[in-house]
Amino acid sequence: MSDPDPLAEWVLLVADDLGIDPGDVDVGLLLDVARDSAHGVVRPAAPITTYLVGLAQGRARGGAAELHALADRIDVLLATRNHSDTDTED
């Protein structure tokens, strides 16, 4: 028998309390967004970016598909930003 996953338990608890369908929460994807924004901008960008993604998802009344689309948009923003940064380093 494996140990319970405290993060999964926390997500379920918070989602239930906030009235969110846990199926709309892709923890791995959100952690990827946080990691990429922390490394691509600055560390404090991680929680702010994930908050903004969640806010946009809620405003769109979107589910898991909306979350993935928003994460893709963040990837594009980070790639564009990082490409611009390398262009100015000549």
PyMOL Python script that loads the backbone (N, CA, C, O; Angstrom):
from pymol import cmd

cmd.read_pdbstr("""\
ATOM      1  N   MET A   1       0.841  -1.183   0.000  1.00  0.00           N
ATOM      2  CA  MET A   1       0.000   0.000   0.000  1.00  0.00           C
ATOM      3  C   MET A   1       0.887   1.248   0.000  1.00  0.00           C
ATOM      4  O   MET A   1       1.798   1.365   0.820  1.00  0.00           O
ATOM      5  N   SER A   2       0.626   2.161  -0.901  1.00  0.00           N
ATOM      6  CA  SER A   2       1.459   3.353  -1.000  1.00  0.00           C
ATOM      7  C   SER A   2       0.952   4.440  -0.061  1.00  0.00           C
ATOM      8  O   SER A   2      -0.216   4.469   0.328  1.00  0.00           O
ATOM      9  N   ASP A   3       1.873   5.331   0.288  1.00  0.00           N
ATOM     10  CA  ASP A   3       1.514   6.454   1.145  1.00  0.00           C
ATOM     11  C   ASP A   3       0.616   7.412   0.378  1.00  0.00           C
ATOM     12  O   ASP A   3       0.737   7.545  -0.840  1.00  0.00           O
ATOM     13  N   PRO A   4      -0.288   8.083   1.095  1.00  0.00           N
ATOM     14  CA  PRO A   4      -1.139   9.058   0.410  1.00  0.00           C
ATOM     15  C   PRO A   4      -0.303  10.233  -0.111  1.00  0.00           C
ATOM     16  O   PRO A   4       0.722  10.592   0.469  1.00  0.00           O
ATOM     17  N   ASP A   5      -0.756  10.808  -1.194  1.00  0.00           N
ATOM     18  CA  ASP A   5      -0.091  11.951  -1.802  1.00  0.00           C
ATOM     19  C   ASP A   5      -0.647  13.218  -1.153  1.00  0.00           C
ATOM     20  O   ASP A   5      -1.801  13.573  -1.394  1.00  0.00           O
ATOM     21  N   PRO A   6       0.157  13.910  -0.328  1.00  0.00           N
ATOM     22  CA  PRO A   6      -0.371  15.087   0.364  1.00  0.00           C
ATOM     23  C   PRO A   6      -0.800  16.202  -0.584  1.00  0.00           C
ATOM     24  O   PRO A   6      -1.745  16.932  -0.282  1.00  0.00           O
ATOM     25  N   LEU A   7      -0.124  16.349  -1.726  1.00  0.00           N
ATOM     26  CA  LEU A   7      -0.519  17.386  -2.670  1.00  0.00           C
ATOM     27  C   LEU A   7      -1.880  17.052  -3.290  1.00  0.00           C
ATOM     28  O   LEU A   7      -2.749  17.918  -3.391  1.00  0.00           O
ATOM     29  N   ALA A   8      -2.059  15.813  -3.698  1.00  0.00           N
ATOM     30  CA  ALA A   8      -3.340  15.397  -4.279  1.00  0.00           C
ATOM     31  C   ALA A   8      -4.469  15.562  -3.261  1.00  0.00           C
ATOM     32  O   ALA A   8      -5.557  16.027  -3.599  1.00  0.00           O
ATOM     33  N   GLU A   9      -4.201  15.179  -2.018  1.00  0.00           N
ATOM     34  CA  GLU A   9      -5.208  15.347  -0.963  1.00  0.00           C
ATOM     35  C   GLU A   9      -5.541  16.822  -0.765  1.00  0.00           C
ATOM     36  O   GLU A   9      -6.709  17.180  -0.613  1.00  0.00           O
ATOM     37  N   TRP A  10      -4.524  17.678  -0.766  1.00  0.00           N
ATOM     38  CA  TRP A  10      -4.725  19.112  -0.590  1.00  0.00           C
ATOM     39  C   TRP A  10      -5.560  19.689  -1.737  1.00  0.00           C
ATOM     40  O   TRP A  10      -6.491  20.461  -1.509  1.00  0.00           O
ATOM     41  N   VAL A  11      -5.220  19.309  -2.964  1.00  0.00           N
ATOM     42  CA  VAL A  11      -5.960  19.808  -4.124  1.00  0.00           C
ATOM     43  C   VAL A  11      -7.427  19.402  -4.025  1.00  0.00           C
ATOM     44  O   VAL A  11      -8.314  20.219  -4.270  1.00  0.00           O
ATOM     45  N   LEU A  12      -7.683  18.161  -3.672  1.00  0.00           N
ATOM     46  CA  LEU A  12      -9.062  17.706  -3.523  1.00  0.00           C
ATOM     47  C   LEU A  12      -9.791  18.473  -2.427  1.00  0.00           C
ATOM     48  O   LEU A  12     -10.948  18.857  -2.605  1.00  0.00           O
ATOM     49  N   LEU A  13      -9.134  18.697  -1.309  1.00  0.00           N
ATOM     50  CA  LEU A  13      -9.738  19.424  -0.195  1.00  0.00           C
ATOM     51  C   LEU A  13     -10.069  20.860  -0.594  1.00  0.00           C
ATOM     52  O   LEU A  13     -11.177  21.339  -0.356  1.00  0.00           O
ATOM     53  N   VAL A  14      -9.097  21.541  -1.203  1.00  0.00           N
ATOM     54  CA  VAL A  14      -9.298  22.939  -1.599  1.00  0.00           C
ATOM     55  C   VAL A  14     -10.345  23.032  -2.707  1.00  0.00           C
ATOM     56  O   VAL A  14     -11.228  23.888  -2.651  1.00  0.00           O
ATOM     57  N   ALA A  15     -10.255  22.163  -3.710  1.00  0.00           N
ATOM     58  CA  ALA A  15     -11.226  22.185  -4.809  1.00  0.00           C
ATOM     59  C   ALA A  15     -12.640  21.982  -4.273  1.00  0.00           C
ATOM     60  O   ALA A  15     -13.567  22.684  -4.678  1.00  0.00           O
ATOM     61  N   ASP A  16     -12.804  21.035  -3.374  1.00  0.00           N
ATOM     62  CA  ASP A  16     -14.126  20.781  -2.795  1.00  0.00           C
ATOM     63  C   ASP A  16     -14.621  22.005  -2.030  1.00  0.00           C
ATOM     64  O   ASP A  16     -15.774  22.409  -2.175  1.00  0.00           O
ATOM     65  N   ASP A  17     -13.756  22.586  -1.226  1.00  0.00           N
ATOM     66  CA  ASP A  17     -14.148  23.745  -0.426  1.00  0.00           C
ATOM     67  C   ASP A  17     -14.510  24.955  -1.293  1.00  0.00           C
ATOM     68  O   ASP A  17     -15.404  25.728  -0.950  1.00  0.00           O
ATOM     69  N   LEU A  18     -13.809  25.108  -2.412  1.00  0.00           N
ATOM     70  CA  LEU A  18     -14.049  26.250  -3.293  1.00  0.00           C
ATOM     71  C   LEU A  18     -15.092  25.970  -4.372  1.00  0.00           C
ATOM     72  O   LEU A  18     -15.407  26.845  -5.178  1.00  0.00           O
ATOM     73  N   GLY A  19     -15.625  24.752  -4.387  1.00  0.00           N
ATOM     74  CA  GLY A  19     -16.639  24.400  -5.369  1.00  0.00           C
ATOM     75  C   GLY A  19     -16.092  24.234  -6.772  1.00  0.00           C
ATOM     76  O   GLY A  19     -16.764  24.548  -7.754  1.00  0.00           O
ATOM     77  N   ILE A  20     -14.872  23.741  -6.856  1.00  0.00           N
ATOM     78  CA  ILE A  20     -14.200  23.546  -8.144  1.00  0.00           C
ATOM     79  C   ILE A  20     -14.176  22.058  -8.462  1.00  0.00           C
ATOM     80  O   ILE A  20     -13.937  21.229  -7.584  1.00  0.00           O
ATOM     81  N   ASP A  21     -14.422  21.731  -9.712  1.00  0.00           N
ATOM     82  CA  ASP A  21     -14.317  20.344 -10.157  1.00  0.00           C
ATOM     83  C   ASP A  21     -12.838  19.971 -10.177  1.00  0.00           C
ATOM     84  O   ASP A  21     -12.070  20.559 -10.939  1.00  0.00           O
ATOM     85  N   PRO A  22     -12.424  19.006  -9.355  1.00  0.00           N
ATOM     86  CA  PRO A  22     -11.001  18.634  -9.346  1.00  0.00           C
ATOM     87  C   PRO A  22     -10.504  18.153 -10.702  1.00  0.00           C
ATOM     88  O   PRO A  22      -9.298  18.169 -10.951  1.00  0.00           O
ATOM     89  N   GLY A  23     -11.394  17.728 -11.576  1.00  0.00           N
ATOM     90  CA  GLY A  23     -11.006  17.318 -12.918  1.00  0.00           C
ATOM     91  C   GLY A  23     -10.528  18.485 -13.770  1.00  0.00           C
ATOM     92  O   GLY A  23      -9.877  18.292 -14.797  1.00  0.00           O
ATOM     93  N   ASP A  24     -10.859  19.707 -13.330  1.00  0.00           N
ATOM     94  CA  ASP A  24     -10.418  20.901 -14.049  1.00  0.00           C
ATOM     95  C   ASP A  24      -9.056  21.389 -13.566  1.00  0.00           C
ATOM     96  O   ASP A  24      -8.549  22.401 -14.050  1.00  0.00           O
ATOM     97  N   VAL A  25      -8.468  20.675 -12.620  1.00  0.00           N
ATOM     98  CA  VAL A  25      -7.185  21.073 -12.046  1.00  0.00           C
ATOM     99  C   VAL A  25      -6.128  20.063 -12.487  1.00  0.00           C
ATOM    100  O   VAL A  25      -6.086  18.937 -11.991  1.00  0.00           O
ATOM    101  N   ASP A  26      -5.291  20.470 -13.407  1.00  0.00           N
ATOM    102  CA  ASP A  26      -4.194  19.621 -13.863  1.00  0.00           C
ATOM    103  C   ASP A  26      -2.949  20.053 -13.095  1.00  0.00           C
ATOM    104  O   ASP A  26      -2.245  20.981 -13.494  1.00  0.00           O
ATOM    105  N   VAL A  27      -2.695  19.371 -12.001  1.00  0.00           N
ATOM    106  CA  VAL A  27      -1.605  19.758 -11.099  1.00  0.00           C
ATOM    107  C   VAL A  27      -0.262  19.768 -11.823  1.00  0.00           C
ATOM    108  O   VAL A  27       0.517  20.709 -11.671  1.00  0.00           O
ATOM    109  N   GLY A  28       0.007  18.745 -12.596  1.00  0.00           N
ATOM    110  CA  GLY A  28       1.279  18.679 -13.321  1.00  0.00           C
ATOM    111  C   GLY A  28       1.462  19.854 -14.262  1.00  0.00           C
ATOM    112  O   GLY A  28       2.547  20.430 -14.351  1.00  0.00           O
ATOM    113  N   LEU A  29       0.393  20.205 -14.965  1.00  0.00           N
ATOM    114  CA  LEU A  29       0.461  21.330 -15.901  1.00  0.00           C
ATOM    115  C   LEU A  29       0.696  22.636 -15.152  1.00  0.00           C
ATOM    116  O   LEU A  29       1.508  23.457 -15.577  1.00  0.00           O
ATOM    117  N   LEU A  30      -0.004  22.833 -14.048  1.00  0.00           N
ATOM    118  CA  LEU A  30       0.182  24.061 -13.269  1.00  0.00           C
ATOM    119  C   LEU A  30       1.591  24.143 -12.682  1.00  0.00           C
ATOM    120  O   LEU A  30       2.179  25.223 -12.621  1.00  0.00           O
ATOM    121  N   LEU A  31       2.128  23.008 -12.254  1.00  0.00           N
ATOM    122  CA  LEU A  31       3.503  23.004 -11.753  1.00  0.00           C
ATOM    123  C   LEU A  31       4.493  23.324 -12.871  1.00  0.00           C
ATOM    124  O   LEU A  31       5.507  23.983 -12.641  1.00  0.00           O
ATOM    125  N   ASP A  32       4.195  22.854 -14.081  1.00  0.00           N
ATOM    126  CA  ASP A  32       5.044  23.184 -15.238  1.00  0.00           C
ATOM    127  C   ASP A  32       4.996  24.685 -15.528  1.00  0.00           C
ATOM    128  O   ASP A  32       6.029  25.307 -15.778  1.00  0.00           O
ATOM    129  N   VAL A  33       3.791  25.263 -15.495  1.00  0.00           N
ATOM    130  CA  VAL A  33       3.643  26.706 -15.717  1.00  0.00           C
ATOM    131  C   VAL A  33       4.431  27.472 -14.664  1.00  0.00           C
ATOM    132  O   VAL A  33       5.137  28.430 -14.979  1.00  0.00           O
ATOM    133  N   ALA A  34       4.305  27.044 -13.409  1.00  0.00           N
ATOM    134  CA  ALA A  34       5.029  27.707 -12.319  1.00  0.00           C
ATOM    135  C   ALA A  34       6.538  27.609 -12.519  1.00  0.00           C
ATOM    136  O   ALA A  34       7.253  28.602 -12.389  1.00  0.00           O
ATOM    137  N   ARG A  35       7.016  26.412 -12.836  1.00  0.00           N
ATOM    138  CA  ARG A  35       8.453  26.212 -13.044  1.00  0.00           C
ATOM    139  C   ARG A  35       8.973  27.064 -14.189  1.00  0.00           C
ATOM    140  O   ARG A  35       9.992  27.743 -14.065  1.00  0.00           O
ATOM    141  N   ASP A  36       8.251  27.017 -15.311  1.00  0.00           N
ATOM    142  CA  ASP A  36       8.711  27.739 -16.498  1.00  0.00           C
ATOM    143  C   ASP A  36       8.706  29.249 -16.280  1.00  0.00           C
ATOM    144  O   ASP A  36       9.618  29.942 -16.731  1.00  0.00           O
ATOM    145  N   SER A  37       7.692  29.760 -15.594  1.00  0.00           N
ATOM    146  CA  SER A  37       7.656  31.206 -15.349  1.00  0.00           C
ATOM    147  C   SER A  37       8.703  31.611 -14.315  1.00  0.00           C
ATOM    148  O   SER A  37       9.269  32.700 -14.403  1.00  0.00           O
ATOM    149  N   ALA A  38       8.964  30.747 -13.343  1.00  0.00           N
ATOM    150  CA  ALA A  38      10.006  31.054 -12.356  1.00  0.00           C
ATOM    151  C   ALA A  38      11.377  31.110 -13.013  1.00  0.00           C
ATOM    152  O   ALA A  38      12.181  31.992 -12.710  1.00  0.00           O
ATOM    153  N   HIS A  39      11.643  30.169 -13.912  1.00  0.00           N
ATOM    154  CA  HIS A  39      12.941  30.131 -14.583  1.00  0.00           C
ATOM    155  C   HIS A  39      13.034  31.127 -15.730  1.00  0.00           C
ATOM    156  O   HIS A  39      14.114  31.637 -16.031  1.00  0.00           O
ATOM    157  N   GLY A  40      11.896  31.404 -16.373  1.00  0.00           N
ATOM    158  CA  GLY A  40      11.906  32.280 -17.533  1.00  0.00           C
ATOM    159  C   GLY A  40      11.784  33.753 -17.208  1.00  0.00           C
ATOM    160  O   GLY A  40      12.087  34.599 -18.048  1.00  0.00           O
ATOM    161  N   VAL A  41      11.345  34.072 -16.001  1.00  0.00           N
ATOM    162  CA  VAL A  41      11.176  35.476 -15.605  1.00  0.00           C
ATOM    163  C   VAL A  41      11.949  35.674 -14.302  1.00  0.00           C
ATOM    164  O   VAL A  41      13.143  35.973 -14.328  1.00  0.00           O
ATOM    165  N   VAL A  42      11.291  35.514 -13.194  1.00  0.00           N
ATOM    166  CA  VAL A  42      11.892  35.513 -11.857  1.00  0.00           C
ATOM    167  C   VAL A  42      11.047  34.592 -10.999  1.00  0.00           C
ATOM    168  O   VAL A  42       9.892  34.326 -11.330  1.00  0.00           O
ATOM    169  N   ARG A  43      11.604  34.103  -9.905  1.00  0.00           N
ATOM    170  CA  ARG A  43      10.890  33.140  -9.069  1.00  0.00           C
ATOM    171  C   ARG A  43       9.499  33.592  -8.640  1.00  0.00           C
ATOM    172  O   ARG A  43       8.564  32.793  -8.685  1.00  0.00           O
ATOM    173  N   PRO A  44       9.331  34.856  -8.224  1.00  0.00           N
ATOM    174  CA  PRO A  44       7.979  35.263  -7.807  1.00  0.00           C
ATOM    175  C   PRO A  44       6.947  35.238  -8.938  1.00  0.00           C
ATOM    176  O   PRO A  44       5.749  35.351  -8.680  1.00  0.00           O
ATOM    177  N   ALA A  45       7.392  35.094 -10.170  1.00  0.00           N
ATOM    178  CA  ALA A  45       6.442  34.996 -11.283  1.00  0.00           C
ATOM    179  C   ALA A  45       5.642  33.696 -11.225  1.00  0.00           C
ATOM    180  O   ALA A  45       4.552  33.616 -11.791  1.00  0.00           O
ATOM    181  N   ALA A  46       6.171  32.681 -10.550  1.00  0.00           N
ATOM    182  CA  ALA A  46       5.497  31.378 -10.505  1.00  0.00           C
ATOM    183  C   ALA A  46       4.107  31.451  -9.880  1.00  0.00           C
ATOM    184  O   ALA A  46       3.135  31.084 -10.541  1.00  0.00           O
ATOM    185  N   PRO A  47       3.970  31.906  -8.640  1.00  0.00           N
ATOM    186  CA  PRO A  47       2.616  31.939  -8.080  1.00  0.00           C
ATOM    187  C   PRO A  47       1.719  32.965  -8.758  1.00  0.00           C
ATOM    188  O   PRO A  47       0.516  32.745  -8.899  1.00  0.00           O
ATOM    189  N   ILE A  48       2.293  34.071  -9.173  1.00  0.00           N
ATOM    190  CA  ILE A  48       1.479  35.098  -9.823  1.00  0.00           C
ATOM    191  C   ILE A  48       0.952  34.586 -11.162  1.00  0.00           C
ATOM    192  O   ILE A  48      -0.216  34.795 -11.487  1.00  0.00           O
ATOM    193  N   THR A  49       1.798  33.923 -11.933  1.00  0.00           N
ATOM    194  CA  THR A  49       1.380  33.405 -13.236  1.00  0.00           C
ATOM    195  C   THR A  49       0.311  32.332 -13.067  1.00  0.00           C
ATOM    196  O   THR A  49      -0.688  32.337 -13.787  1.00  0.00           O
ATOM    197  N   THR A  50       0.507  31.419 -12.132  1.00  0.00           N
ATOM    198  CA  THR A  50      -0.505  30.372 -11.945  1.00  0.00           C
ATOM    199  C   THR A  50      -1.817  30.969 -11.444  1.00  0.00           C
ATOM    200  O   THR A  50      -2.891  30.488 -11.807  1.00  0.00           O
ATOM    201  N   TYR A  51      -1.745  32.004 -10.622  1.00  0.00           N
ATOM    202  CA  TYR A  51      -2.962  32.691 -10.186  1.00  0.00           C
ATOM    203  C   TYR A  51      -3.671  33.313 -11.390  1.00  0.00           C
ATOM    204  O   TYR A  51      -4.883  33.167 -11.544  1.00  0.00           O
ATOM    205  N   LEU A  52      -2.916  34.001 -12.235  1.00  0.00           N
ATOM    206  CA  LEU A  52      -3.511  34.644 -13.413  1.00  0.00           C
ATOM    207  C   LEU A  52      -4.129  33.618 -14.359  1.00  0.00           C
ATOM    208  O   LEU A  52      -5.196  33.861 -14.923  1.00  0.00           O
ATOM    209  N   VAL A  53      -3.478  32.493 -14.534  1.00  0.00           N
ATOM    210  CA  VAL A  53      -4.028  31.427 -15.366  1.00  0.00           C
ATOM    211  C   VAL A  53      -5.336  30.921 -14.762  1.00  0.00           C
ATOM    212  O   VAL A  53      -6.318  30.734 -15.481  1.00  0.00           O
ATOM    213  N   GLY A  54      -5.357  30.704 -13.469  1.00  0.00           N
ATOM    214  CA  GLY A  54      -6.580  30.244 -12.808  1.00  0.00           C
ATOM    215  C   GLY A  54      -7.697  31.274 -12.888  1.00  0.00           C
ATOM    216  O   GLY A  54      -8.861  30.928 -13.092  1.00  0.00           O
ATOM    217  N   LEU A  55      -7.336  32.529 -12.728  1.00  0.00           N
ATOM    218  CA  LEU A  55      -8.316  33.607 -12.835  1.00  0.00           C
ATOM    219  C   LEU A  55      -8.909  33.646 -14.242  1.00  0.00           C
ATOM    220  O   LEU A  55     -10.124  33.767 -14.401  1.00  0.00           O
ATOM    221  N   ALA A  56      -8.067  33.545 -15.251  1.00  0.00           N
ATOM    222  CA  ALA A  56      -8.537  33.540 -16.641  1.00  0.00           C
ATOM    223  C   ALA A  56      -9.411  32.317 -16.916  1.00  0.00           C
ATOM    224  O   ALA A  56     -10.424  32.419 -17.607  1.00  0.00           O
ATOM    225  N   GLN A  57      -9.022  31.177 -16.382  1.00  0.00           N
ATOM    226  CA  GLN A  57      -9.805  29.953 -16.562  1.00  0.00           C
ATOM    227  C   GLN A  57     -11.194  30.134 -15.941  1.00  0.00           C
ATOM    228  O   GLN A  57     -12.197  29.747 -16.541  1.00  0.00           O
ATOM    229  N   GLY A  58     -11.252  30.711 -14.762  1.00  0.00           N
ATOM    230  CA  GLY A  58     -12.529  30.936 -14.098  1.00  0.00           C
ATOM    231  C   GLY A  58     -13.391  31.941 -14.832  1.00  0.00           C
ATOM    232  O   GLY A  58     -14.594  31.734 -14.992  1.00  0.00           O
ATOM    233  N   ARG A  59     -12.792  33.015 -15.275  1.00  0.00           N
ATOM    234  CA  ARG A  59     -13.555  34.034 -16.013  1.00  0.00           C
ATOM    235  C   ARG A  59     -14.122  33.483 -17.309  1.00  0.00           C
ATOM    236  O   ARG A  59     -15.203  33.879 -17.746  1.00  0.00           O
ATOM    237  N   ALA A  60     -13.383  32.568 -17.917  1.00  0.00           N
ATOM    238  CA  ALA A  60     -13.861  31.940 -19.157  1.00  0.00           C
ATOM    239  C   ALA A  60     -14.841  30.802 -18.853  1.00  0.00           C
ATOM    240  O   ALA A  60     -15.426  30.209 -19.759  1.00  0.00           O
ATOM    241  N   ARG A  61     -15.003  30.516 -17.573  1.00  0.00           N
ATOM    242  CA  ARG A  61     -15.828  29.375 -17.143  1.00  0.00           C
ATOM    243  C   ARG A  61     -15.358  28.098 -17.847  1.00  0.00           C
ATOM    244  O   ARG A  61     -16.149  27.241 -18.241  1.00  0.00           O
ATOM    245  N   GLY A  62     -14.040  28.018 -17.983  1.00  0.00           N
ATOM    246  CA  GLY A  62     -13.455  26.911 -18.722  1.00  0.00           C
ATOM    247  C   GLY A  62     -13.089  25.749 -17.826  1.00  0.00           C
ATOM    248  O   GLY A  62     -12.922  25.893 -16.615  1.00  0.00           O
ATOM    249  N   GLY A  63     -12.974  24.631 -18.435  1.00  0.00           N
ATOM    250  CA  GLY A  63     -12.550  23.428 -17.736  1.00  0.00           C
ATOM    251  C   GLY A  63     -11.106  23.105 -18.042  1.00  0.00           C
ATOM    252  O   GLY A  63     -10.278  23.993 -18.245  1.00  0.00           O
ATOM    253  N   ALA A  64     -10.822  21.823 -18.070  1.00  0.00           N
ATOM    254  CA  ALA A  64      -9.455  21.367 -18.289  1.00  0.00           C
ATOM    255  C   ALA A  64      -8.913  21.800 -19.648  1.00  0.00           C
ATOM    256  O   ALA A  64      -7.737  22.142 -19.767  1.00  0.00           O
ATOM    257  N   ALA A  65      -9.762  21.785 -20.667  1.00  0.00           N
ATOM    258  CA  ALA A  65      -9.300  22.190 -22.005  1.00  0.00           C
ATOM    259  C   ALA A  65      -8.882  23.655 -22.006  1.00  0.00           C
ATOM    260  O   ALA A  65      -7.884  24.016 -22.629  1.00  0.00           O
ATOM    261  N   GLU A  66      -9.636  24.493 -21.317  1.00  0.00           N
ATOM    262  CA  GLU A  66      -9.290  25.920 -21.226  1.00  0.00           C
ATOM    263  C   GLU A  66      -7.963  26.096 -20.495  1.00  0.00           C
ATOM    264  O   GLU A  66      -7.138  26.920 -20.890  1.00  0.00           O
ATOM    265  N   LEU A  67      -7.757  25.327 -19.436  1.00  0.00           N
ATOM    266  CA  LEU A  67      -6.503  25.395 -18.690  1.00  0.00           C
ATOM    267  C   LEU A  67      -5.324  25.071 -19.601  1.00  0.00           C
ATOM    268  O   LEU A  67      -4.302  25.756 -19.560  1.00  0.00           O
ATOM    269  N   HIS A  68      -5.458  24.047 -20.413  1.00  0.00           N
ATOM    270  CA  HIS A  68      -4.375  23.667 -21.331  1.00  0.00           C
ATOM    271  C   HIS A  68      -4.126  24.767 -22.369  1.00  0.00           C
ATOM    272  O   HIS A  68      -2.979  25.062 -22.704  1.00  0.00           O
ATOM    273  N   ALA A  69      -5.199  25.365 -22.870  1.00  0.00           N
ATOM    274  CA  ALA A  69      -5.044  26.451 -23.849  1.00  0.00           C
ATOM    275  C   ALA A  69      -4.336  27.649 -23.214  1.00  0.00           C
ATOM    276  O   ALA A  69      -3.481  28.273 -23.842  1.00  0.00           O
ATOM    277  N   LEU A  70      -4.688  27.962 -21.987  1.00  0.00           N
ATOM    278  CA  LEU A  70      -4.041  29.081 -21.297  1.00  0.00           C
ATOM    279  C   LEU A  70      -2.567  28.788 -21.036  1.00  0.00           C
ATOM    280  O   LEU A  70      -1.719  29.667 -21.191  1.00  0.00           O
ATOM    281  N   ALA A  71      -2.264  27.561 -20.642  1.00  0.00           N
ATOM    282  CA  ALA A  71      -0.869  27.177 -20.405  1.00  0.00           C
ATOM    283  C   ALA A  71      -0.069  27.288 -21.698  1.00  0.00           C
ATOM    284  O   ALA A  71       1.091  27.701 -21.681  1.00  0.00           O
ATOM    285  N   ASP A  72      -0.684  26.923 -22.813  1.00  0.00           N
ATOM    286  CA  ASP A  72      -0.002  27.069 -24.108  1.00  0.00           C
ATOM    287  C   ASP A  72       0.291  28.541 -24.396  1.00  0.00           C
ATOM    288  O   ASP A  72       1.352  28.866 -24.930  1.00  0.00           O
ATOM    289  N   ARG A  73      -0.636  29.428 -24.049  1.00  0.00           N
ATOM    290  CA  ARG A  73      -0.415  30.861 -24.261  1.00  0.00           C
ATOM    291  C   ARG A  73       0.751  31.358 -23.415  1.00  0.00           C
ATOM    292  O   ARG A  73       1.538  32.188 -23.871  1.00  0.00           O
ATOM    293  N   ILE A  74       0.867  30.859 -22.190  1.00  0.00           N
ATOM    294  CA  ILE A  74       1.990  31.244 -21.323  1.00  0.00           C
ATOM    295  C   ILE A  74       3.292  30.763 -21.938  1.00  0.00           C
ATOM    296  O   ILE A  74       4.288  31.486 -21.932  1.00  0.00           O
ATOM    297  N   ASP A  75       3.291  29.546 -22.470  1.00  0.00           N
ATOM    298  CA  ASP A  75       4.496  29.025 -23.144  1.00  0.00           C
ATOM    299  C   ASP A  75       4.932  29.951 -24.270  1.00  0.00           C
ATOM    300  O   ASP A  75       6.120  30.238 -24.419  1.00  0.00           O
ATOM    301  N   VAL A  76       3.972  30.418 -25.063  1.00  0.00           N
ATOM    302  CA  VAL A  76       4.282  31.321 -26.174  1.00  0.00           C
ATOM    303  C   VAL A  76       4.842  32.634 -25.642  1.00  0.00           C
ATOM    304  O   VAL A  76       5.830  33.147 -26.168  1.00  0.00           O
ATOM    305  N   LEU A  77       4.217  33.179 -24.603  1.00  0.00           N
ATOM    306  CA  LEU A  77       4.710  34.430 -24.011  1.00  0.00           C
ATOM    307  C   LEU A  77       6.133  34.274 -23.496  1.00  0.00           C
ATOM    308  O   LEU A  77       6.976  35.146 -23.711  1.00  0.00           O
ATOM    309  N   LEU A  78       6.398  33.169 -22.820  1.00  0.00           N
ATOM    310  CA  LEU A  78       7.742  32.935 -22.290  1.00  0.00           C
ATOM    311  C   LEU A  78       8.757  32.767 -23.418  1.00  0.00           C
ATOM    312  O   LEU A  78       9.864  33.303 -23.349  1.00  0.00           O
ATOM    313  N   ALA A  79       8.379  32.026 -24.452  1.00  0.00           N
ATOM    314  CA  ALA A  79       9.296  31.826 -25.577  1.00  0.00           C
ATOM    315  C   ALA A  79       9.583  33.151 -26.270  1.00  0.00           C
ATOM    316  O   ALA A  79      10.727  33.435 -26.622  1.00  0.00           O
ATOM    317  N   THR A  80       8.555  33.956 -26.465  1.00  0.00           N
ATOM    318  CA  THR A  80       8.728  35.261 -27.107  1.00  0.00           C
ATOM    319  C   THR A  80       9.600  36.164 -26.249  1.00  0.00           C
ATOM    320  O   THR A  80      10.493  36.844 -26.754  1.00  0.00           O
ATOM    321  N   ARG A  81       9.333  36.165 -24.947  1.00  0.00           N
ATOM    322  CA  ARG A  81      10.104  36.987 -24.021  1.00  0.00           C
ATOM    323  C   ARG A  81      11.560  36.550 -23.999  1.00  0.00           C
ATOM    324  O   ARG A  81      12.467  37.378 -24.075  1.00  0.00           O
ATOM    325  N   ASN A  82      11.776  35.259 -23.895  1.00  0.00           N
ATOM    326  CA  ASN A  82      13.146  34.745 -23.820  1.00  0.00           C
ATOM    327  C   ASN A  82      13.884  34.932 -25.141  1.00  0.00           C
ATOM    328  O   ASN A  82      15.095  35.156 -25.146  1.00  0.00           O
ATOM    329  N   HIS A  83      13.177  34.845 -26.247  1.00  0.00           N
ATOM    330  CA  HIS A  83      13.794  35.099 -27.552  1.00  0.00           C
ATOM    331  C   HIS A  83      14.194  36.569 -27.652  1.00  0.00           C
ATOM    332  O   HIS A  83      15.267  36.888 -28.163  1.00  0.00           O
ATOM    333  N   SER A  84      13.340  37.459 -27.170  1.00  0.00           N
ATOM    334  CA  SER A  84      13.653  38.897 -27.187  1.00  0.00           C
ATOM    335  C   SER A  84      14.864  39.198 -26.329  1.00  0.00           C
ATOM    336  O   SER A  84      15.701  40.025 -26.691  1.00  0.00           O
ATOM    337  N   ASP A  85      14.961  38.515 -25.171  1.00  0.00           N
ATOM    338  CA  ASP A  85      16.102  38.717 -24.284  1.00  0.00           C
ATOM    339  C   ASP A  85      17.411  38.320 -24.947  1.00  0.00           C
ATOM    340  O   ASP A  85      18.426  38.992 -24.764  1.00  0.00           O
ATOM    341  N   THR A  86      17.401  37.240 -25.712  1.00  0.00           N
ATOM    342  CA  THR A  86      18.639  36.773 -26.353  1.00  0.00           C
ATOM    343  C   THR A  86      18.996  37.665 -27.535  1.00  0.00           C
ATOM    344  O   THR A  86      20.170  37.788 -27.884  1.00  0.00           O
ATOM    345  N   ASP A  87      17.994  38.290 -28.155  1.00  0.00           N
ATOM    346  CA  ASP A  87      18.265  39.213 -29.270  1.00  0.00           C
ATOM    347  C   ASP A  87      19.008  40.459 -28.808  1.00  0.00           C
ATOM    348  O   ASP A  87      19.785  41.033 -29.570  1.00  0.00           O
ATOM    349  N   THR A  88      18.779  40.882 -27.570  1.00  0.00           N
ATOM    350  CA  THR A  88      19.392  42.118 -27.082  1.00  0.00           C
ATOM    351  C   THR A  88      20.738  41.893 -26.415  1.00  0.00           C
ATOM    352  O   THR A  88      21.366  42.850 -25.962  1.00  0.00           O
ATOM    353  N   GLU A  89      21.192  40.652 -26.346  1.00  0.00           N
ATOM    354  CA  GLU A  89      22.448  40.357 -25.666  1.00  0.00           C
ATOM    355  C   GLU A  89      23.655  40.395 -26.592  1.00  0.00           C
ATOM    356  O   GLU A  89      24.734  39.963 -26.188  1.00  0.00           O
ATOM    357  N   ASP A  90      23.519  40.885 -27.791  1.00  0.00           N
ATOM    358  CA  ASP A  90      24.653  40.914 -28.728  1.00  0.00           C
ATOM    359  C   ASP A  90      25.686  41.942 -28.368  1.00  0.00           C
ATOM    360  O   ASP A  90      26.692  42.078 -29.065  1.00  0.00           O
TER     361      ASP A  90
END
""", "prot")
cmd.dss("prot")
cmd.show_as("cartoon", "prot")
cmd.util.cbc("prot")
cmd.orient("prot")
